[in-house]
Amino acid sequence: MKLPRRKFLHVAAVAAALPAVSRSAWAQTYPARPVRIIVATGPAGAPDILARLVGQWLSERLGQQFVTENRPGGGNNIGTEAVVRAPPDGYTLLLVDPSASINATLYDKLNFNFIRDIATVAGLVRMPLVMVVHPSVPATTVPALIAYAKANPRRINMASPGIGTPGHVAGELFKMMTGTEMVHVPYRGGGPALTGLIGGQVQVFFPSTSLSIEQIRAGKLRALAVTTVVRWDGLPDIPTVGEFVPGYEASIVLGIGVPKRTPVEIIDKLNREINAALADPKVKTRLADLGGTPLAGSSADFARLIADETEKWGKVIKFAGIKPE
């Protein structure tokens, strides 16, 4: 039977609208069961703390449990790949950490391409690192350290929590932009690196604020600068590296991602709730305690930030010839 043209067009329009209606209804009822937030690092670190903080907010707002699941190992690639391979239905989220931007160049072969395979949901926080030195170092400012390093090439040891960590690439960026030569000494974690610095085995380190603030305030370490564009409220008298090295910026960027092809309606719903959390005074206070500044913004804003960070760290890794362990 041949349908009249008007009726045919009506039926075709209804059929074409069905997927959109279905997705919209799906987003309205989402989440209908517990949601996992995969953290590619171990417990107790900043990514884990943030995942639990955001998870608690989303649980209370959306009426389902958002459960943190730690998947450390493989340079943070194991946890990321688990999310890449998960169904794109909004029930597996990724706590995006700096490895997303660093590993794209650090590793010659990965089983995924982060920018291609992960859809960004929202940025959470930007956290500074602190350039600290052992008290025996005869430099109390960044310019003085640069001069000292140039006068003593390869006689200063620079600690890091490991190859390809934010503390490592931040130090390599400093070396690249200042033309200084310091010997990189990788440790297995921030704690051992800090112990090595306090003990005088190394002279320079770019740790997180949460790791180093107590030792700085106790006078065991000398803070020369923070690595973000603006000064950090936790150390208001400490300048930024960029005040002496124009254009320098390094930070820990954290956010939320999902598998590519996750319905945009679900991404938008999560983005709205996360931005509401970042505007909440109690959440903002907790983030400040961690040394972080809320990012907020759209999923596209976070995607652009990840792309920019990937490009920046790619240049540093290639310049320094960094290879994974």
C-alpha positions as CSV (number, residue, x, y, z in Angstrom):
1,M,0.0,0.0,0.0
2,K,1.3,3.4,-1.0
3,L,1.0,6.1,1.7
4,P,-0.1,9.6,0.8
5,R,2.8,12.0,0.7
6,R,1.7,14.1,3.7
7,K,1.2,10.9,5.8
8,F,4.5,9.5,4.7
9,L,6.4,12.6,5.7
10,H,4.7,12.6,9.1
11,V,5.6,8.9,9.7
12,A,9.2,9.6,8.6
13,A,9.5,12.6,10.9
14,V,8.2,10.6,13.9
15,A,10.6,7.8,13.1
16,A,13.5,10.2,12.9
17,A,12.6,11.8,16.2
18,L,12.4,8.5,18.1
19,P,16.2,8.2,18.8
20,A,16.3,11.7,20.2
21,V,13.2,11.2,22.3
22,S,14.7,7.9,23.6
23,R,18.0,9.6,24.5
24,S,16.2,12.4,26.2
25,A,14.1,10.0,28.2
26,W,17.2,8.0,29.0
27,A,19.0,11.1,30.3
28,Q,16.0,12.1,32.4
29,T,16.0,8.7,34.2
30,Y,19.8,8.6,34.5
31,P,21.2,7.2,36.7
32,A,19.0,4.2,37.3
33,R,21.8,2.1,39.0
34,P,25.1,2.8,40.8
35,V,27.9,4.5,38.8
36,R,31.6,3.8,39.0
37,I,34.2,6.5,39.1
38,I,37.5,4.9,38.0
39,V,40.6,6.5,39.5
40,A,43.8,5.4,37.8
41,T,45.9,6.0,40.9
42,G,45.9,4.5,44.4
43,P,43.9,5.6,47.4
44,A,44.5,8.8,49.5
45,G,46.0,10.9,46.7
46,A,44.4,14.1,45.3
47,P,42.6,12.2,42.4
48,D,41.1,9.7,44.9
49,I,40.0,12.4,47.3
50,L,38.4,14.4,44.5
51,A,36.6,11.4,43.1
52,R,35.1,10.6,46.5
53,L,34.2,14.3,47.1
54,V,32.4,14.6,43.7
55,G,30.9,11.1,44.0
56,Q,29.3,12.0,47.3
57,W,27.8,15.2,45.8
58,L,26.5,13.3,42.7
59,S,25.1,10.5,44.9
60,E,23.1,13.0,47.0
61,R,21.9,15.0,44.0
62,L,21.1,12.2,41.6
63,G,19.8,9.5,44.0
64,Q,22.2,6.7,43.1
65,Q,25.6,5.7,44.5
66,F,28.7,7.0,42.7
67,V,31.3,4.5,43.8
68,T,35.1,5.2,43.6
69,E,37.1,2.3,42.2
70,N,40.9,2.6,42.2
71,R,42.7,1.0,39.2
72,P,46.4,2.0,39.6
73,G,49.3,0.7,37.6
74,G,50.9,1.0,34.2
75,G,51.6,4.7,34.5
76,N,47.9,5.3,35.1
77,N,47.1,3.7,31.7
78,I,45.3,0.6,33.2
79,G,42.5,2.7,34.8
80,T,42.1,4.9,31.7
81,E,41.9,1.9,29.4
82,A,39.3,0.3,31.6
83,V,37.1,3.4,31.0
84,V,37.9,3.5,27.2
85,R,36.6,-0.1,27.0
86,A,33.5,0.4,29.1
87,P,30.1,0.7,27.6
88,P,29.3,4.4,26.7
89,D,26.2,4.5,28.9
90,G,27.3,7.0,31.6
91,Y,27.8,4.3,34.3
92,T,31.6,4.3,34.1
93,L,33.3,7.7,34.7
94,L,37.0,8.5,34.7
95,L,38.8,10.8,37.1
96,V,41.0,12.5,34.6
97,D,44.5,13.2,35.9
98,P,47.7,14.7,34.3
99,S,48.7,11.4,32.8
100,A,46.0,12.0,30.2
101,S,48.1,14.8,28.8
102,I,51.6,13.4,29.5
103,N,51.2,9.8,28.5
104,A,50.1,10.7,25.0
105,T,53.7,11.5,24.1
106,L,55.6,9.6,26.8
107,Y,54.5,6.2,25.5
108,D,55.2,5.2,21.9
109,K,52.4,2.7,21.9
110,L,49.1,2.8,23.9
111,N,46.0,0.8,23.4
112,F,44.0,4.0,23.2
113,N,44.2,7.6,22.2
114,F,42.8,9.7,25.1
115,I,41.5,12.7,23.0
116,R,39.9,10.3,20.5
117,D,38.5,7.7,23.0
118,I,37.5,9.8,26.0
119,A,34.7,12.4,26.0
120,T,35.4,15.2,28.5
121,V,32.6,16.0,31.0
122,A,33.9,18.8,33.2
123,G,37.1,20.2,34.7
124,L,37.3,19.9,38.4
125,V,40.3,21.7,39.8
126,R,43.7,23.1,39.0
127,M,46.4,22.5,41.6
128,P,49.8,24.2,41.9
129,L,53.2,22.5,42.4
130,V,55.8,24.3,44.6
131,M,59.4,24.7,43.6
132,V,61.3,23.8,46.8
133,V,65.0,23.5,47.6
134,H,67.1,22.0,50.4
135,P,68.2,24.7,52.9
136,S,71.8,24.1,52.0
137,V,71.2,25.5,48.5
138,P,72.6,29.0,48.4
139,A,69.7,30.5,46.6
140,T,66.6,32.2,48.0
141,T,65.0,33.3,44.8
142,V,64.3,31.7,41.4
143,P,66.8,34.0,39.6
144,A,69.5,33.1,42.2
145,L,68.8,29.4,41.6
146,I,69.0,29.8,37.9
147,A,72.4,31.6,38.3
148,Y,73.6,29.0,40.7
149,A,72.6,26.1,38.4
150,K,74.3,27.7,35.4
151,A,77.4,28.2,37.4
152,N,77.3,24.6,38.5
153,P,75.9,22.6,35.6
154,R,74.8,19.0,36.4
155,R,75.9,19.4,40.1
156,I,72.3,20.0,41.3
157,N,70.0,16.9,41.6
158,M,66.3,17.4,40.9
159,A,64.0,14.9,42.5
160,S,60.7,13.7,41.1
161,P,58.0,11.1,42.2
162,G,58.9,9.1,39.0
163,I,59.5,9.4,35.3
164,G,56.6,11.2,33.6
165,T,54.9,12.5,36.7
166,P,53.8,16.1,37.0
167,G,56.7,16.9,39.3
168,H,59.1,15.5,36.7
169,V,57.8,17.3,33.6
170,A,57.4,20.6,35.6
171,G,61.1,20.4,36.4
172,E,62.0,19.6,32.8
173,L,59.9,22.5,31.6
174,F,61.9,24.8,34.0
175,K,65.2,23.4,32.7
176,M,64.0,23.8,29.1
177,M,62.9,27.4,29.6
178,T,65.9,28.6,31.6
179,G,68.7,26.6,29.9
180,T,69.8,25.1,33.2
181,E,71.3,21.6,33.6
182,M,70.1,19.6,36.6
183,V,70.3,15.9,37.0
184,H,66.9,14.2,37.3
185,V,66.7,11.7,40.2
186,P,63.4,9.7,39.9
187,Y,61.9,8.2,43.1
188,R,59.1,5.8,43.5
189,G,56.5,8.3,44.8
190,G,56.3,11.7,46.2
191,G,56.9,10.6,49.8
192,P,60.3,9.1,49.1
193,A,61.3,12.0,46.9
194,L,60.5,14.4,49.7
195,T,62.5,12.3,52.2
196,G,65.4,12.4,49.8
197,L,65.2,16.2,49.6
198,I,64.9,16.7,53.3
199,G,67.9,14.4,53.8
200,G,70.0,16.4,51.3
201,Q,70.4,13.6,48.7
202,V,68.7,15.9,46.2
203,Q,68.5,19.7,46.1
204,V,65.4,20.7,44.1
205,F,61.9,19.3,43.9
206,F,58.5,20.3,42.4
207,P,56.1,18.6,44.7
208,S,52.3,19.2,45.2
209,T,51.3,21.7,47.9
210,S,49.6,19.1,49.9
211,L,52.8,17.0,50.1
212,S,55.2,19.8,51.0
213,I,53.3,22.5,52.9
214,E,54.0,21.2,56.4
215,Q,57.8,20.9,55.7
216,I,57.8,24.4,54.2
217,R,56.0,25.9,57.2
218,A,58.3,24.0,59.5
219,G,61.4,25.5,57.8
220,K,62.7,22.1,56.6
221,L,62.4,23.2,53.0
222,R,62.7,26.6,51.3
223,A,59.9,27.4,48.9
224,L,61.1,29.6,46.0
225,A,57.9,29.8,43.8
226,V,54.6,28.2,42.9
227,T,54.2,26.9,39.4
228,T,50.7,28.3,38.5
229,V,50.0,31.6,36.7
230,V,48.7,33.2,39.9
231,R,50.0,33.0,43.4
232,W,48.6,30.4,45.8
233,D,46.5,31.6,48.8
234,G,48.2,29.0,51.0
235,L,51.6,30.7,50.5
236,P,50.6,34.2,49.5
237,D,54.1,35.6,49.9
238,I,55.7,33.1,47.6
239,P,55.9,34.3,44.0
240,T,55.1,32.3,40.9
241,V,57.9,30.9,38.6
242,G,56.3,32.9,35.8
243,E,57.2,36.2,37.6
244,F,60.8,35.4,36.7
245,V,60.5,33.0,33.8
246,P,57.8,34.6,31.5
247,G,55.3,32.0,30.2
248,Y,56.2,29.3,32.7
249,E,53.1,27.4,34.0
250,A,52.7,23.9,35.3
251,S,49.8,22.5,37.3
252,I,47.9,19.4,38.2
253,V,44.7,19.4,36.2
254,L,41.9,17.1,37.3
255,G,38.4,16.5,35.8
256,I,35.8,13.9,34.8
257,G,35.6,12.0,31.5
258,V,33.5,9.2,30.0
259,P,33.8,6.8,27.1
260,K,33.4,8.4,23.7
261,R,29.9,8.1,22.3
262,T,28.3,8.5,25.7
263,P,25.0,10.3,25.0
264,V,25.5,14.1,25.1
265,E,22.4,14.4,27.3
266,I,24.1,12.4,30.0
267,I,27.3,14.4,29.7
268,D,25.4,17.6,29.9
269,K,23.5,16.4,33.0
270,L,26.8,15.4,34.8
271,N,28.4,18.7,33.7
272,R,25.6,20.7,35.3
273,E,25.7,18.8,38.6
274,I,29.5,19.0,38.8
275,N,29.5,22.7,38.1
276,A,26.9,23.1,40.9
277,A,29.2,21.2,43.2
278,L,32.2,23.5,42.3
279,A,30.1,26.5,43.2
280,D,29.0,25.1,46.6
281,P,30.8,26.9,49.4
282,K,31.6,23.7,51.4
283,V,33.0,22.0,48.3
284,K,35.1,25.1,47.4
285,T,36.5,25.2,50.9
286,R,37.5,21.5,50.7
287,L,39.2,22.1,47.3
288,A,41.1,25.1,48.8
289,D,42.3,22.8,51.6
290,L,43.7,20.6,48.9
291,G,45.4,23.6,47.3
292,G,43.1,23.6,44.3
293,T,41.2,26.2,42.4
294,P,37.9,25.1,40.8
295,L,37.9,24.9,37.0
296,A,34.1,24.5,36.2
297,G,33.0,25.4,32.6
298,S,31.6,23.3,29.8
299,S,32.8,19.9,28.5
300,A,34.3,21.7,25.5
301,D,36.3,24.0,27.9
302,F,37.8,20.9,29.5
303,A,38.5,19.3,26.2
304,R,40.4,22.4,25.0
305,L,42.4,22.4,28.2
306,I,43.4,18.8,27.8
307,A,44.4,19.4,24.2
308,D,46.5,22.4,25.3
309,E,48.2,20.4,28.1
310,T,48.9,17.5,25.7
311,E,50.6,19.8,23.3
312,K,52.7,21.5,26.0
313,W,53.9,18.4,27.7
314,G,54.5,16.7,24.3
315,K,57.0,19.4,23.5
316,V,58.7,19.1,26.9
317,I,59.0,15.3,26.7
318,K,60.4,15.4,23.2
319,F,62.9,18.2,24.1
320,A,64.1,16.3,27.2
321,G,64.1,12.9,25.5
322,I,62.0,11.4,28.4
323,K,61.3,7.7,28.1
324,P,59.0,5.6,30.3
325,E,60.5,3.2,32.9
